[in-house]
Amino acid sequence: MGSGNRAVSMDEIDAMVPGIAGKIAEMQALPEPAAAERLSGCLAALGGDAELKETGFLLAGAVKCLKARSLVSHGVLDRLEACLNDKKQNRAREGACVAVECLALVLTATFEPYAMKLLATLVQRIGDKD
C-alpha cells in the first residue's frame, strides 16, 4: 500500500491483520505507561505517511487495551477533532476519518458515546471537496 487517496482493498486489510493482531497482543502485555506511549505514537502518525488503516487499527487496539476512557484521558478525541478540522492537511483529515472508522469497528458500542463528540465534524467533512 502506498500513500495517496485510493481505496484500500479487503485483501490489503486481510494481509495487515496478522501483524496488527501481533502488535495489539504485545500492547496488552505492556504496563499502562508503555501502552499509553504506543497510543501517543499512533496519534502522532495519523497525519503522517504511515499506512492509515494499520495506524487506525493500532490506535483502536491501544485504546481497547487502555479502556475507552483513554479516548479522553490521553487526548485521543481532541487530537482526532483537531485533525478533522485541519483545512491545510488532507492527509491528517483522512487519517482521522480512518481512525474513527477503526475505533468504531474495534470498540463497537463502547465507542458510540465518544463518537457523538465527533459526529458534527464528520458530517461536515463528508461535504468537503478535498
C-alpha positions in Angstrom: 0.0 0.0 0.0 1.3 3.4 -0.8 0.3 6.8 0.2 -2.3 8.8 -1.6 -6.1 8.9 -1.8 -7.0 5.4 -3.0 -9.4 2.9 -1.6 -7.9 0.1 0.5 -9.0 -3.4 -0.7 -10.2 -6.1 1.7 -7.2 -8.2 0.6 -4.9 -5.5 1.8 -6.7 -5.2 5.1 -6.7 -9.0 5.5 -2.9 -9.1 4.8 -2.4 -6.5 7.6 -4.4 -8.4 10.2 -1.8 -10.8 11.5 0.8 -8.1 12.0 -1.7 -5.8 13.7 -3.0 -8.6 15.9 0.5 -9.3 17.0 1.2 -5.7 17.8 -2.0 -5.4 19.8 -1.2 -8.6 21.7 2.2 -7.1 22.5 0.4 -3.9 23.8 -1.9 -5.9 26.0 1.2 -7.3 27.8 2.6 -3.8 28.4 2.2 -1.9 31.6 -0.2 1.1 31.2 2.5 3.8 30.8 4.1 1.9 27.9 0.8 1.2 26.3 0.0 4.9 26.6 3.3 5.7 24.9 2.3 3.5 22.0 -1.1 5.2 21.9 0.7 8.6 21.6 2.8 7.2 18.7 -0.3 6.1 16.9 -1.8 9.6 17.3 1.3 11.3 16.0 1.3 9.0 12.9 -2.3 10.0 11.9 -1.2 13.0 9.9 2.0 11.4 8.6 2.8 9.0 5.8 2.1 5.9 7.9 -0.3 3.4 6.4 -3.5 4.8 7.6 -5.5 1.6 8.1 -2.8 0.0 10.1 -2.3 3.0 12.2 -6.1 3.3 12.7 -6.3 -0.3 13.9 -3.3 0.1 16.1 -4.8 3.2 17.7 -8.1 1.3 18.3 -6.2 -1.6 19.8 -4.2 0.7 22.1 -7.5 2.3 23.2 -9.1 -1.1 23.8 -6.1 -2.1 25.9 -6.2 1.1 28.0 -10.0 1.1 28.1 -12.4 3.5 26.4 -11.7 6.3 29.0 -8.3 6.7 27.4 -10.1 8.4 24.5 -10.4 11.4 26.8 -7.6 11.0 29.3 -5.0 10.6 26.6 -6.4 13.3 24.4 -7.4 11.0 21.5 -10.8 12.7 20.8 -9.2 16.1 20.9 -6.4 15.1 18.5 -8.9 13.5 16.2 -11.1 16.6 16.2 -8.1 18.8 15.5 -7.1 16.6 12.6 -10.6 16.6 11.2 -10.6 20.4 11.3 -7.2 20.8 9.7 -8.1 22.5 6.4 -4.5 22.5 5.2 -3.6 18.8 5.7 -5.8 16.5 3.7 -3.8 13.5 5.0 -4.5 14.5 8.6 -8.2 14.7 7.9 -8.1 11.4 6.0 -6.2 9.8 8.9 -8.7 11.0 11.4 -11.6 9.6 9.4 -9.9 6.2 9.1 -9.1 6.3 12.9 -12.8 6.9 13.7 -13.8 4.1 11.4 -11.3 1.7 13.1 -12.3 2.8 16.6 -16.0 2.1 15.7 -15.1 -1.3 14.3 -12.9 -2.4 17.2 -14.7 -0.8 20.2 -18.2 -1.2 18.7 -20.9 0.1 21.1 -18.3 1.2 23.6 -17.2 3.9 21.1 -20.7 5.3 20.4 -20.9 7.8 23.3 -17.5 9.1 22.4 -18.2 9.2 18.7 -21.0 11.7 19.3 -18.4 14.4 20.1 -17.0 13.9 16.6 -20.3 13.4 14.7 -21.0 17.0 13.6 -17.4 17.4 12.4 -17.5 14.2 10.5 -20.7 15.1 8.8 -19.1 18.5 7.7 -16.1 16.6 6.3 -18.4 14.4 4.2 -19.2 17.6 2.2 -15.6 18.6 1.8 -14.3 18.8 -1.8 -10.8 17.6 -0.8 
